[in-house]
Amino acid sequence: MRFIDAEDGSPIISGLTRVLEEDRCTLRWIWPGGIEAVYIGKTPAEQAAESPVDIGTVKLYTKAEYKANNGYHSRLEGIGRFVFTVYAALERSGGPQLILQPNHENSIEISAGRAKIHYSITNKSGLFRKFKTIQIQVSTEVPIGKDVLCYVKKQGSYPANKEDGMLYPFVAPFAAGKTVLPAIEVGKQDFIRLFFTDGRTSGQMYELISV
């Protein structure tokens, strides 16, 4: 079994669609003429942009199975975004040849759900102190990188977004479970809130919840 690049006249997959129902995904596509089987790969979205799926992990799926099941069904396990790719397969004497399509119409991205990140911020201050002590606690369902979250400090009120104050990155990743960060001192009129560093990307994978 090996990958080959599509050429003029190669059978290619088109019309790939998805239907999501709770934790199950159904894929359907238009079969090219003369193809009786495909191979289906699933890979994390971050890896899919770099290279094709590992050929050792693809699954054979026949046209007869497709017709009997009205598509291809897969249970979505885990958290994050995945790319499913359907490869038309040519049977040759040396084994199946899986066709790589430059138009990527045989690939589709699916979100398998968002991991929850809970955080709390406590304040301690004395009557005659100029500063107050801030304690941040983060609880996450999965490990997350240090660049996923940041905290923003604003004077006079809580920041509304990551641009609404002074942004500070975290210096270490978060393990799954509860993490209590070292206490920090801020002015009595300073307020802190956590945000995603890149809300567009991280918001698809995680849900940030203040408790």
FENMODA-V426807 format. One record per residue. RES is the residue in one letter. SS is DSSP state (a for helix, b for strand, c for the rest). Layout:
RES;SS, RES;SS
//
This chain:
M;c, R;b, F;b, I;b, D;b, A;c, E;c, D;c, G;c, S;c, P;c, I;c, I;c, S;b, G;b, L;b, T;b, R;b, V;b, L;b, E;b, E;c, D;c, R;b, C;b, T;b, L;b, R;b, W;b, I;b, W;c, P;c, G;c, G;c, I;c, E;c, A;b, V;b, Y;b, I;b, G;b, K;b, T;b, P;b, A;a, E;a, Q;a, A;a, A;c, E;c, S;c, P;c, V;c, D;c, I;a, G;a, T;a, V;c, K;b, L;b, Y;b, T;b, K;a, A;a, E;a, Y;a, K;a, A;a, N;a, N;c, G;c, Y;b, H;b, S;b, R;b, L;c, E;c, G;c, I;c, G;c, R;b, F;b, V;b, F;b, T;b, V;b, Y;b, A;b, A;b, L;b, E;b, R;b, S;c, G;c, G;b, P;b, Q;b, L;b, I;b, L;b, Q;c, P;c, N;c, H;c, E;c, N;c, S;b, I;b, E;b, I;b, S;b, A;c, G;c, R;c, A;b, K;b, I;b, H;b, Y;b, S;b, I;b, T;b, N;b, K;b, S;b, G;c, L;c, F;c, R;c, K;c, F;b, K;b, T;b, I;b, Q;b, I;b, Q;b, V;b, S;b, T;b, E;c, V;c, P;c, I;b, G;c, K;c, D;c, V;c, L;b, C;b, Y;b, V;b, K;b, K;b, Q;b, G;c, S;c, Y;c, P;c, A;c, N;c, K;c, E;c, D;c, G;c, M;b, L;b, Y;b, P;b, F;c, V;c, A;c, P;c, F;b, A;c, A;c, G;b, K;b, T;b, V;b, L;c, P;c, A;c, I;b, E;b, V;b, G;b, K;c, Q;c, D;b, F;b, I;b, R;b, L;b, F;b, F;b, T;c, D;c, G;a, R;a, T;a, S;a, G;c, Q;c, M;c, Y;b, E;b, L;b, I;b, S;b, V;c
//
